[in-house]
Amino acid sequence: MKQNRKRKYTNCIWLLAVMGISALLMGLCFDFYFDLNDDTMMRDIMAGIYSGRPDGHNMQTLYPLGALLALCYRVCGVIPWYGVFLFLCQFGSFYLVGIRLLDLFRKVGERIFALAALFLFQWGIWLIHMVNTQYTITCAMLSAAAVFWFMTTPERLSVREFVLKNVPTVLLLVLAFQLRPEMLLLTLPFAGFAGWFLWWEEKPAFTPDKLKKYGLTAGLLLFGFLLSVVIDLAAYGSAEWRDFRRFFDARTTVYDFYPDVVTQDAYGGGLLELGVSSSQQTLLCNYNFGLDEGIDTKMMEKTADYAVDVVGGGRNFAAVFKDSLFRYVYRTLHKEDGPYNFLVIFGYAANIIAIVILYKKTKDEYSDELGKRRLLWRLSQLVLLALMRTAIWMFILMRGRDPERITHSLYLVEFVLLAAMLWRLPRVDWRVPARIMAALFVLLMTVSLMGSLTTVSADRSRRKEAQRDWEAIDSYCAGQSDNFYFEDVYSTVAFSGKLFSVGRGSCANYDIAGGWICKSPLYREKLSRFGIVSAGDALAEDGRVFFIMSEEEKNARGLDWLGDFYEEKGRKVEIRESGKINENYRVYQVGRSR
């Protein structure tokens, strides 16, 4: 017992040292950023930078998690709680997987290899997602850690021991669900497969104790999900938030799944018949719909319904299925998604090799019939997993929503599940093949390392330039505290803050003229602090309200669209440049024509 405790204590120290060194090197070499401006906006809402007070209604996470982080900001606003939370979730996921690996490996050499593999995985495969943190990716990492922890549960435990051992599994999945429900639901089938796999591994399959083990664990998980949803529904239960959630869902339908309806002229006539004017169509196209109060929930829902019926209904399902299937097969087997898809291919290959070795060993020592049954059973598990992952991939591809933060997440969870399945195979004498596969695995990560470093270095240069622009805008607006500034959405879409930045301590006197929080109760609260009821009216009538746009977007789209918006409402306006921010941004004032 004392020896086991000493080994666990030693494992914790070594793993903390490796994770600490990895994090320190990442910070020194690249620094940590939020990957997208979505996370920056979530941070601003929970920290009180957006509306002037910390608030858990960030629309992306479920309310219990958002409220907890907002409370942390209320208690001590100088700590970057959201950044710290994501950082701990990501490195904590690696830590939990590492602890279980070190517990499984007994020999010193094996444990050193496990630590080296984790380090190489972070740097050779996952570096871009470690230094560019994104809540969707973080959700998948929590889910992957939960799957691995569950799959490596010790055998022959009592009901109480089994449930207690898997409390971390339940907590990880509930936390992932609160962080990004949609992503957790996409990875949940892998967790379900893990449960089915373990259920049938331990014979006999149906006993009172097994029903209690898996039933209680699943019950705790379901209870955590339901409680999270109930609290979230209650928090967004006011009439204002319910209306905005409808607007949010309709906006998501339009922009995420049927963007053609607002970007292609072919649908302009149909939108006009729905009551969406030409200038409103332009605002929807360039995302600055916050300027027009007429673009409300009713109009957005009409646009979404039209998009589903006309754009979606006009698609040839058979052609979409065929094209999606082709893309699925191509992406699985080619370098477009490398090295992530290669990891999964490696996982399937390693399992097949191990199964064949197990078959030969069983046939030689017991009987050919038993060997065949084991072979078919193990291969059928892989086939079932392949069919399940195919269904998930076809679902996202046919919907036309497959950004890297989703696809890379799916690859990660599937690879972790395959690795755990490999470990769960009965021990056989396959040391030579195991060493060969381990060498190939390390080689894959090492080869990917140079490409990973090059990609992150190039990305970091781009982010530093965008960060300078963002800091310049923030500084300019802070210096004109009596004014308010609306920003062109596409001019600021590349902005993302540093992970451990606190941000200004007061309500920022600027906001983008669209986006997913626009027209929410928080948005109204923010504008009311500056005496603004309608963004469009204030921009044209209040001399303290200005518009910021990048030179690049100005050259590409001009400003006629803004003048047309007011002209359609019967106002003649003149748009004048009133300031300059760095060499990349201009400040404009809209006033009546002289």
Secondary structure in CASP SS format (residue, H / E / C, confidence):
PFRMAT SS
TARGET T0000
AUTHOR 0000-0000-0000
METHOD secondary structure of the structure
MODEL  1
M C 1.00
K H 1.00
Q H 1.00
N H 1.00
R H 1.00
K H 1.00
R H 1.00
K H 1.00
Y H 1.00
T H 1.00
N H 1.00
C H 1.00
I H 1.00
W H 1.00
L H 1.00
L H 1.00
A H 1.00
V H 1.00
M H 1.00
G H 1.00
I H 1.00
S H 1.00
A H 1.00
L H 1.00
L H 1.00
M H 1.00
G H 1.00
L H 1.00
C H 1.00
F C 1.00
D C 1.00
F C 1.00
Y E 1.00
F E 1.00
D C 1.00
L C 1.00
N H 1.00
D H 1.00
D H 1.00
T H 1.00
M H 1.00
M H 1.00
R H 1.00
D H 1.00
I H 1.00
M H 1.00
A H 1.00
G C 1.00
I C 1.00
Y C 1.00
S C 1.00
G C 1.00
R C 1.00
P C 1.00
D C 1.00
G C 1.00
H C 1.00
N C 1.00
M C 1.00
Q C 1.00
T C 1.00
L C 1.00
Y H 1.00
P H 1.00
L H 1.00
G H 1.00
A H 1.00
L H 1.00
L H 1.00
A H 1.00
L H 1.00
C H 1.00
Y H 1.00
R H 1.00
V H 1.00
C C 1.00
G C 1.00
V C 1.00
I C 1.00
P C 1.00
W H 1.00
Y H 1.00
G H 1.00
V H 1.00
F H 1.00
L H 1.00
F H 1.00
L H 1.00
C H 1.00
Q H 1.00
F H 1.00
G H 1.00
S H 1.00
F H 1.00
Y H 1.00
L H 1.00
V H 1.00
G H 1.00
I H 1.00
R H 1.00
L H 1.00
L H 1.00
D H 1.00
L H 1.00
F C 1.00
R C 1.00
K C 1.00
V H 1.00
G H 1.00
E H 1.00
R H 1.00
I H 1.00
F H 1.00
A H 1.00
L H 1.00
A H 1.00
A H 1.00
L H 1.00
F H 1.00
L H 1.00
F H 1.00
Q H 1.00
W H 1.00
G H 1.00
I H 1.00
W C 1.00
L H 1.00
I H 1.00
H H 1.00
M H 1.00
V H 1.00
N E 1.00
T E 1.00
Q C 1.00
Y H 1.00
T H 1.00
I H 1.00
T H 1.00
C H 1.00
A H 1.00
M H 1.00
L H 1.00
S H 1.00
A H 1.00
A H 1.00
A H 1.00
V H 1.00
F H 1.00
W H 1.00
F H 1.00
M H 1.00
T C 1.00
T C 1.00
P C 1.00
E C 1.00
R C 1.00
L C 1.00
S C 1.00
V H 1.00
R H 1.00
E H 1.00
F H 1.00
V H 1.00
L H 1.00
K H 1.00
N C 1.00
V H 1.00
P H 1.00
T H 1.00
V H 1.00
L H 1.00
L H 1.00
L H 1.00
V H 1.00
L H 1.00
A H 1.00
F H 1.00
Q H 1.00
L H 1.00
R C 1.00
P H 1.00
E H 1.00
M H 1.00
L H 1.00
L H 1.00
L H 1.00
T H 1.00
L H 1.00
P H 1.00
F H 1.00
A H 1.00
G H 1.00
F H 1.00
A H 1.00
G H 1.00
W H 1.00
F H 1.00
L H 1.00
W H 1.00
W H 1.00
E H 1.00
E C 1.00
K C 1.00
P C 1.00
A C 1.00
F C 1.00
T C 1.00
P H 1.00
D H 1.00
K H 1.00
L H 1.00
K H 1.00
K H 1.00
Y H 1.00
G H 1.00
L H 1.00
T H 1.00
A H 1.00
G H 1.00
L H 1.00
L H 1.00
L H 1.00
F H 1.00
G H 1.00
F H 1.00
L H 1.00
L H 1.00
S H 1.00
V H 1.00
V H 1.00
I H 1.00
D H 1.00
L H 1.00
A H 1.00
A H 1.00
Y C 1.00
G C 1.00
S C 1.00
A H 1.00
E H 1.00
W H 1.00
R H 1.00
D H 1.00
F H 1.00
R H 1.00
R H 1.00
F H 1.00
F H 1.00
D H 1.00
A H 1.00
R H 1.00
T H 1.00
T H 1.00
V H 1.00
Y H 1.00
D H 1.00
F H 1.00
Y C 1.00
P C 1.00
D H 1.00
V H 1.00
V H 1.00
T H 1.00
Q C 1.00
D H 1.00
A H 1.00
Y H 1.00
G H 1.00
G H 1.00
G H 1.00
L H 1.00
L H 1.00
E H 1.00
L H 1.00
G C 1.00
V C 1.00
S C 1.00
S H 1.00
S H 1.00
Q H 1.00
Q H 1.00
T H 1.00
L H 1.00
L H 1.00
C H 1.00
N C 1.00
Y C 1.00
N C 1.00
F H 1.00
G H 1.00
L H 1.00
D C 1.00
E C 1.00
G C 1.00
I C 1.00
D C 1.00
T H 1.00
K H 1.00
M H 1.00
M H 1.00
E H 1.00
K H 1.00
T H 1.00
A H 1.00
D H 1.00
Y H 1.00
A H 1.00
V H 1.00
D H 1.00
V H 1.00
V H 1.00
G H 1.00
G C 1.00
G C 1.00
R C 1.00
N C 1.00
F H 1.00
A H 1.00
A H 1.00
V H 1.00
F H 1.00
K H 1.00
D H 1.00
S H 1.00
L H 1.00
F H 1.00
R H 1.00
Y H 1.00
V H 1.00
Y H 1.00
R H 1.00
T H 1.00
L H 1.00
H C 1.00
K H 1.00
E H 1.00
D H 1.00
G C 1.00
P C 1.00
Y H 1.00
N H 1.00
F H 1.00
L H 1.00
V H 1.00
I H 1.00
F H 1.00
G H 1.00
Y H 1.00
A H 1.00
A H 1.00
N H 1.00
I H 1.00
I H 1.00
A H 1.00
I H 1.00
V H 1.00
I H 1.00
L H 1.00
Y H 1.00
K H 1.00
K H 1.00
T H 1.00
K H 1.00
D H 1.00
E H 1.00
Y C 1.00
S C 1.00
D H 1.00
E H 1.00
L H 1.00
G H 1.00
K H 1.00
R H 1.00
R H 1.00
L H 1.00
L H 1.00
W H 1.00
R H 1.00
L H 1.00
S H 1.00
Q H 1.00
L H 1.00
V H 1.00
L H 1.00
L H 1.00
A H 1.00
L H 1.00
M H 1.00
R H 1.00
T H 1.00
A H 1.00
I H 1.00
W H 1.00
M H 1.00
F H 1.00
I H 1.00
L H 1.00
M H 1.00
R H 1.00
G C 1.00
R C 1.00
D C 1.00
P C 1.00
E H 1.00
R H 1.00
I H 1.00
T H 1.00
H H 1.00
S H 1.00
L H 1.00
Y H 1.00
L H 1.00
V H 1.00
E H 1.00
F H 1.00
V H 1.00
L H 1.00
L H 1.00
A H 1.00
A H 1.00
M H 1.00
L H 1.00
W H 1.00
R H 1.00
L C 1.00
P C 1.00
R C 1.00
V C 1.00
D C 1.00
W C 1.00
R H 1.00
V H 1.00
P H 1.00
A H 1.00
R H 1.00
I H 1.00
M H 1.00
A H 1.00
A H 1.00
L H 1.00
F H 1.00
V H 1.00
L H 1.00
L H 1.00
M H 1.00
T H 1.00
V H 1.00
S H 1.00
L H 1.00
M H 1.00
G H 1.00
S H 1.00
L H 1.00
T H 1.00
T H 1.00
V H 1.00
S H 1.00
A H 1.00
D H 1.00
R H 1.00
S H 1.00
R H 1.00
R H 1.00
K H 1.00
E H 1.00
A H 1.00
Q H 1.00
R H 1.00
D H 1.00
W H 1.00
E H 1.00
A H 1.00
I H 1.00
D H 1.00
S H 1.00
Y H 1.00
C H 1.00
A H 1.00
G H 1.00
Q C 1.00
S C 1.00
D C 1.00
N C 1.00
F E 1.00
Y E 1.00
F E 1.00
E E 1.00
D C 1.00
V H 1.00
Y H 1.00
S H 1.00
T C 1.00
V C 1.00
A C 1.00
F C 1.00
S C 1.00
G C 1.00
K E 1.00
L C 1.00
F C 1.00
S C 1.00
V C 1.00
G C 1.00
R C 1.00
G C 1.00
S C 1.00
C C 1.00
A C 1.00
N C 1.00
Y E 1.00
D E 1.00
I E 1.00
A C 1.00
G C 1.00
G C 1.00
W C 1.00
I C 1.00
C C 1.00
K C 1.00
S C 1.00
P H 1.00
L H 1.00
Y H 1.00
R H 1.00
E H 1.00
K H 1.00
L H 1.00
S H 1.00
R H 1.00
F C 1.00
G C 1.00
I C 1.00
V C 1.00
S C 1.00
A H 1.00
G H 1.00
D H 1.00
A H 1.00
L H 1.00
A H 1.00
E H 1.00
D C 1.00
G C 1.00
R C 1.00
V E 1.00
F E 1.00
F E 1.00
I E 1.00
M E 1.00
S E 1.00
E H 1.00
E H 1.00
E H 1.00
K H 1.00
N H 1.00
A H 1.00
R H 1.00
G C 1.00
L C 1.00
D H 1.00
W H 1.00
L H 1.00
G H 1.00
D H 1.00
F H 1.00
Y H 1.00
E H 1.00
E H 1.00
K C 1.00
G C 1.00
R C 1.00
K C 1.00
V E 1.00
E E 1.00
I E 1.00
R E 1.00
E E 1.00
S E 1.00
G E 1.00
K E 1.00
I E 1.00
N C 1.00
E C 1.00
N C 1.00
Y E 1.00
R E 1.00
V E 1.00
Y E 1.00
Q E 1.00
V E 1.00
G E 1.00
R E 1.00
S C 1.00
R C 1.00
END
